[in-house]
Amino acid sequence: MIHVENVVKRFGDLEVLHGLTFDVERGEIVSIVGASGAGKSTLLQIVGTLMASDEGEVTIEGRSLKGMSDKELSEFRNRHIGFVFQFHHLLEEFSAVENVMMPMLIAGVKRSEAESRAKELLALVQMSHRLSHRPSALSGGEQQRVAIARALANSPSVVLADEPTGNLDTATREDIQRLFFELRERTGQTFIIVTHDEALADMSDRKIVMSDGRIM
């Protein structure tokens, strides 16, 4: 479903990704691991359309990202890619359900439909009891569950997670690890996860190891 071919990225004279090629199948949970500075997050941003490669091509659901305008990339990102970050990036002025509704409202979904879908997703991540709570009233693990629900809002082709358990205590980290696999079993969702969490990486269907901008 995702094909990355010969992707190269440079910042000035420094080449940080050296011709990366790999595939991800629908419904796979793939982890990307490696030391800090290996290029993991840069690769994830390129797959997520947040950054352009200097060479190579990324194809998602048969559509190449190459040559898309900024508007086309924005629309494609909203509909096909969900994001989960180490820091939840929830909007503090909105409740949990409103945060999950946001990507759907941007996509033009009617408010009533977006609210109904958001409540379903929050139930899926065991957050039905926190619908009206703002982020400041939620624990770190609860905020991450809301962020995961938000990432699923538009039924994306893939969810890209960058250190999703990196800011959590051990017990909460284990809960979030299990949640990714429960969601895959229930929805068939595809995940690519950049992580230093060895337990999460070892649970994945496949582990891509990076070093100095290369896949080892």
PyMOL commands that set and color helices and strands:
alter all, ss='L'
color gray80, all
select helices_A, chain A and resi 40-47+70-80+96-106+111-124+128-130+135-137+140-151+170-187+198-203
alter helices_A, ss='H'
color red, helices_A
select strands_A, chain A and resi 2-11+14-24+29-33+55-60+63-64+81-85+158-162+190-194+206-211+214-215
alter strands_A, ss='S'
color yellow, strands_A
deselect
rebuild
show_as cartoon
